[in-house]
Amino acid sequence: MANFEFPSGFLWGAATASHQVEGGTHNQWSEWEQSSARLAQLAKDGLIAKYDKENFISGRAADHYNRFEEDFRLAKELGHNATRISIEWSRVEPREGEFDAKEIEHYKNVIASIRRNGMEPFVTLWHWTMPIWFCKKGAFEKNGT
């Protein structure tokens, strides 16, 4: 079998979704998890004794929101030179037209950390989760404003 070499500059990395790794999100998906996730409901009702409901909701997830520096250091140690993150819309714009400067600064720090660790950042602005206010307006199913 012939050796195969990836082209110079090939990007190796991993991808994350904010809701799945950050923890502490409040969006339409976290509300669905709390109220409708079948396993979470069974656990809450005591029908699955082995697990508690926190095993079926994102909750604090991997706490990447607070541990991103360590996470990117580990990715660098694994040889990554790129990473894809998503920005949690419900953090950045928790209420329609209100942008949270603290959260915007957080994501700027996340991107700076990726670069400090020698990786190329790729950013997804929308990765399925939506702020509650947006869903109440009909989300993407409604035309116009």
Disulfide bonds with the S-S distance in Angstrom:
none
